[in-house]
């Protein structure tokens, strides 16, 4: 057998050992907590420790597929380490096992530092590493035995026995890994079961219904973002690598901190309160100029200000630190949550149904006028009244601004950038937003010429986006189109391009089209 073939077999042993480690760890985590799964624990840990620019780059490249990209990347890293462990164990035993144990220690640390972790969370990784090390050791030993009989010219019978012994060991290892992975997948049906329970919940009728959407709010132009974003198309950006599965019957919200009266609220108690409906646009601070990390929905919930009034914040409080079930935190100005004319909600419904699991079921926050990183906490379990001088939230600790008011923006949806259109009248259209102030004017500029006013659709309210259209008499050639919006206070969005960090991107959305 050639050295190259030996190393290929050794690499395969390493890959099977890694697969066994991950599969067994994932299976055992189903009996402990899904978040204790080695791969997911490491993935969540990576999300926490990477610099903000890495997160922004990932979102820019992969959008809402950033978590899939992370898992694929981790899978590739595991495969590389597995190959290295297999070759090391074959040539320099026990260093392959040592490498596997070191990786296991990293995964154990990641699991132990997750929100809500207990000592039991170390068990999945520990058992996975033990079985993976066993596979690595046995496979490497049998490979060496096969190679030795082959090199020393022993009988074909002896060589065949050693070869079959090695292949049998690989086969058993592969079977164990596949069965463990399959069993873990079957047990992961808890998310589907939870979704079935969610869909069976009958939300109460809103005590205060949202105002009817004006007939002129939708311009009906193909390609322009829908006035209300369907749930399955609503963007999702959060730090949860696995969607938390929360039993609504067990959910509790606690209001703590600088308050005269701490409050604890159950899901049933929340649904029994006089709920209100509000149409609100949410957007991610990572949304680039012209980006699509924004969506508009009809939310059903209870005003946060009413709960805060019951808790009675004390002097010196100026911030509410909201906490998610997965450990994420957001810092929201207390004054914003207390405003009478701002529909800050503990939301239980989205577009006529209970919140989807990935959008915060059973309860999330919806705060108009602030970017999601400081307000839109999903799977919320605590509101701690505190102050900015004392506490810092998840993204504030990573270099983002403590307060994140939404900036005025406009976007061209049609024609799409780089699209070819026919000469003549072309509808240039899109959406614009200036949350909690409202948009009063949108203008379009062609090839750096004079600004031309677009026609605005009727606004639903000041907290939602508004559609707009400009009828452009297009001539043949390549043309550059720009758009800008002005809010109800008379402030026009700024032209100078700014990156998303630390408090949101700025600049005119600009596209180029070819007219034939």
Buried (B, 14 or more C-beta within 10 A) or exposed (E): BEEEEBBBBBBBBBBBBBBBBBBBBBBBBBEBBBBBBBBBBBBBBBBBEBEBEEBBEBBEEBBBEBBEBBBEEBBEEBBEBBBBBBBBBBBEBBBBBBBBBEBBEBBBBBBBBBBEBEEBBBBBBBBBBBBBBBBBBBBBBBBBBBBEBBEEEEEEEBBEBBBEBBBEBBEBBBEBBEEBBEBBEEBBEEBEEBBEBBEEBEBEEBEEEBEEBEEEBBBEBEEBBEBBBEBEEBBBBBBBBBBBBBEBEEBEBBBBBBBEEEBEBBBEEBBEBEBBBBBBBBBBBBBBBBBBBBBBBBBBBBBBBBBBEEBEBEEEBBBBBBBBBBBBBBBBBBEBBBBEEBBBBBBBBBBEEBBBBBBBBBBBBBBBBBBBBBBBBBBBBBBBBBBBEEBBBBBBEBEBBBBBBBBBBBBBBBBEEEEEBEEEEBBBBBBBBBBBBBBBBBBBBBEEEEBEEBEBBEBBBBBBBBBBBBBBEBEEEEBEBBBBBBBBEEEBBEEEEBEBBBBBBBBBBBBEBBBE
